[in-house]
Amino acid sequence: MSTYDSIFKYYIWLCVVVVSAEKSEVKVKIDQLEKLILQNNEQLLQLEASWNAVRSASIDQTEAPCDTYIKEQRSQLSACQAQAKATAEKLKENEDSCEILLYNLTSCRVSLADREDQAQVSELHLQLKAKDDEILKLRRQSNDNLLKLRAEQLKLRAYDSELEEFLPQNCLPFGSATGIYRIKLPGMDTFYVPCDARFAGSGWLVIQRRMDGSVDFYRNWTEYRTGFGSLNGEFFIGLEKLHRLTAQQPFELFVYLEDFEGEVRYAHYDNFSVGSEQSFYQLNSLGRYEGTAGNSMALNVLQKFSTADKDNDSWQEGNCARRYNSAWWYASCSAFCNPNGKYFKKRQLSSTTRGKGIIWQQWHGFEETLKFVQLMIRPISASV
């Protein structure tokens, strides 16, 4: 055996001795700890038993005073409830008493108001009676006035009937006055006409006027027969009146024309006459022309009047009134004169409206329309 082997063996032996010693020492310490744990557990059990005893005693001592206190509070609560009930009953009695007093007070007020109302009603009855008497008086006065008014109306009608016999048949008696006047023609009721002394002297009766386009002149036969429009504005007197007027005596015709530049011209004819409806209101005569506008009405003489619904012209291919949106004494649709045409706000006409405006061909042709036109008649005797 070598020295190294001896040393190694000795080292192993020494480690075994040390480990054995440490194991013995650890075991001793574990035994001691187990003993201490047992002692502590016993002490804890003793402490727990002591605490339970103390707590039981404390609870017993506390529960007894609480029960007594609760009983006392319950007694006081019962007493309060009884007192509250008594108070509520008394309050109810007071409320009932108040309601009775309020009812009595209301009854007293109603009674007092009834007495006051009765007094007021009596006073109102007296006032109403007085008013009724006034109304009756006024009614009697009104009836008397109505009877007087009717009597005056009858007198007025009688005077009016007498006056109709003296009413003029044209504007000549009104002299140089310009305005609306009443005339009477045989076989017709009285009617109003415009008299105009501004353009050609006194005594002229206006039969047609165009000025602003406010009246549509594309109308039927009945409307042209009776007349239409406003006497103070654009209008046509009516073919029947025109016939009755010119049938009484010879009339002259004056046509006043104005273009959009303000230039004025005229055409005068010294023997204007219109036939009856049986002749379709034929333009029987114009007489001699004189003026500055040109004789554009020459072809209209002896032509019948045509409207959109009554074609009396000599054009075989259609209706001239429809073609020109107008009504006039057309001759084969040669509308050299078309004062009843459509009113345009500007002078120049287009290719589609050519000849459809207010045309006086010998002044502005078919391409230009006029701004103002007025036809007037007057008995021939006034110009002599």
PyMOL commands that set and color helices and strands:
alter all, ss='L'
color gray80, all
select helices_A, chain A and resi 3-164+172-174+221-226+239-248+277-279+298-300+320-323+361-364+380-383
alter helices_A, ss='H'
color red, helices_A
select strands_A, chain A and resi 179-183+191-196+204-210+228-229+235-236+251-258+264-274+283-285+289-291+337-338+359-360+372-379
alter strands_A, ss='S'
color yellow, strands_A
deselect
rebuild
show_as cartoon
